[in-house]
Amino acid sequence: MGNAQSFSNANSCVKKEHVDQLVGNDVNFDGGYGEDSDFGMSLTKIGVTVLHNPFAVNLHLKPPSGGYRFWGSQAKILGKKRKIQPWELDTPIKWVRPIPSPTIMYGVMKHYSEQQLLEYKYKHYSYYLFDGPKLTFLYRLVRLPYKNIQFKKSIFYARRLIDLGIRYR
């Protein structure tokens, strides 16, 4: 058990009075991932210690459809068959899928400095290049320029969300 910056609804602990200080979840995370981390960082920024127990036993109830399972399945589809996700606003994805998720990138840009964003980029590329099988290293190296286009596309959508500002329902 320890202190964490992220927040997990299943195994994090914080006083209700501190949660009430926050307005709610940022709507810019809809259709993506990272709202738990954003909520935890928001608590940390107001001086709250978020307790996290990774060993706590919990039952994760999942509905059969809807929510992020819907958006996750749509993220794999390209072209006109794909339903537009909320973070795309008025610029739908055409043929280059943004990776990492623009909502994850939005959270990184929202809470961290430019230097930390650069370090995140280095870590992203090092995982891509060096964490796969050695036999496919050359293939990943050749795909690096395309990977860079995907990363820049993610930053494009994240900057648009940053420009909108924090939004609540």
C-alpha positions in Angstrom: 0.0 0.0 0.0 1.4 3.4 -0.8 0.9 6.9 -2.3 0.0 7.2 -6.0 -0.6 10.0 -8.4 -3.1 8.0 -10.4 -6.6 7.1 -9.2 -8.3 3.8 -9.6 -11.9 3.5 -8.7 -11.3 -0.1 -7.6 -8.4 0.3 -5.1 -7.7 3.9 -4.3 -8.7 5.6 -1.1 -9.3 9.3 -0.4 -11.7 11.3 1.8 -15.0 12.2 0.3 -14.5 15.9 1.3 -11.5 16.1 -1.0 -13.3 14.5 -3.9 -16.1 17.0 -3.4 -13.6 19.8 -3.9 -13.2 18.8 -7.5 -16.0 19.5 -9.9 -15.9 16.1 -11.6 -14.2 14.4 -14.5 -12.9 16.4 -17.5 -15.2 15.8 -20.4 -12.2 16.0 -22.8 -11.4 12.5 -21.8 -14.7 11.1 -23.2 -14.1 8.5 -25.9 -10.6 7.8 -24.7 -8.6 6.8 -21.7 -6.9 8.6 -18.8 -9.7 10.1 -16.8 -8.7 8.1 -13.7 -5.1 9.4 -13.9 -6.4 13.0 -14.5 -8.6 12.7 -11.4 -5.7 11.5 -9.3 -3.4 14.2 -10.6 -6.1 16.8 -9.8 -6.4 15.5 -6.2 -2.6 15.6 -5.9 -2.4 19.2 -7.2 -4.8 20.3 -4.4 -2.5 18.7 -1.9 -4.4 15.4 -1.2 -2.5 12.2 -0.7 -4.1 9.4 -2.7 -3.7 6.0 -1.1 -3.4 3.1 -3.4 -3.5 -0.6 -2.6 -2.5 -2.8 -5.6 -3.2 -5.9 -3.6 -6.8 -5.2 -2.7 -9.2 -7.8 -4.0 -12.0 -6.3 -6.1 -14.7 -7.5 -8.4 -14.7 -5.6 -11.7 -18.2 -5.6 -13.1 -18.3 -5.1 -16.9 -21.4 -4.4 -18.9 -21.6 -6.5 -22.1 -21.4 -3.5 -24.4 -21.0 0.3 -24.4 -18.6 2.7 -22.8 -14.9 2.4 -23.7 -15.4 -1.0 -25.3 -17.4 0.8 -28.0 -14.7 3.5 -28.5 -11.9 1.0 -28.3 -13.5 -1.1 -31.1 -14.0 2.0 -33.2 -10.4 3.1 -32.8 -9.3 0.0 -34.8 -11.5 1.0 -37.8 -10.4 3.5 -40.4 -12.3 5.3 -43.1 -16.0 6.1 -43.5 -17.2 3.0 -41.6 -15.8 4.4 -38.3 -18.0 6.5 -35.9 -16.4 9.8 -34.9 -15.0 9.9 -31.4 -15.7 12.9 -29.1 -12.0 14.0 -29.0 -11.9 14.3 -32.8 -14.2 17.4 -32.6 -14.6 18.6 -36.2 -11.5 16.9 -37.7 -12.2 13.2 -38.1 -9.3 10.7 -38.5 -8.7 9.7 -42.1 -6.0 7.1 -42.6 -3.4 7.8 -40.0 -4.5 6.5 -36.5 -3.0 8.7 -33.7 -0.9 6.7 -31.3 -0.8 7.0 -28.3 -4.4 7.8 -27.6 -5.0 11.5 -28.0 -6.8 11.6 -24.6 -3.7 10.0 -22.9 -1.5 12.7 -24.7 -4.0 15.4 -23.5 -3.5 14.2 -19.9 0.3 14.3 -20.3 0.2 17.8 -21.9 -2.3 19.0 -19.3 -0.2 18.0 -16.2 3.4 17.9 -17.3 6.0 20.3 -18.6 7.4 20.5 -22.2 10.6 18.7 -20.9 8.5 15.9 -19.4 6.5 15.6 -22.7 9.8 15.2 -24.5 10.9 12.4 -22.0 7.5 10.8 -22.6 8.2 10.8 -26.3 11.6 9.2 -25.8 10.1 6.5 -23.6 7.3 5.9 -26.1 9.8 5.4 -29.0 12.2 3.3 -26.9 9.4 0.9 -25.9 8.3 0.7 -29.6 11.8 -0.1 -30.8 13.3 -2.3 -28.1 10.4 -4.2 -26.4 9.5 -6.4 -29.3 11.1 -9.6 -30.7 14.6 -9.1 -32.0 13.6 -10.6 -35.3 11.2 -7.7 -36.1 13.6 -4.9 -34.9 14.5 -3.9 -38.5 10.8 -3.7 -39.5 10.1 -1.5 -36.5 13.1 0.7 -37.4 11.8 1.1 -41.0 8.4 2.0 -39.6 9.8 4.7 -37.3 8.9 7.7 -39.7 5.3 6.4 -39.8 5.3 6.1 -36.0 6.4 9.7 -35.8 3.5 10.8 -38.0 1.1 8.9 -35.6 2.7 10.6 -32.6 2.4 14.1 -34.1 -1.3 13.3 -35.0 -1.9 12.4 -31.3 -0.3 15.7 -30.3 -2.5 17.6 -32.8 -5.7 16.3 -31.3 -4.4 16.8 -27.7 -3.5 20.4 -28.4 -7.0 21.0 -29.7 -8.4 19.6 -26.4 -5.9 21.8 -24.5 -7.2 24.8 -26.5 -10.8 24.0 -25.5 -9.7 24.0 -21.8 -11.0 21.8 -19.0 -14.7 21.0 -19.5 -17.2 19.5 -17.0 -20.7 18.3 -17.7 
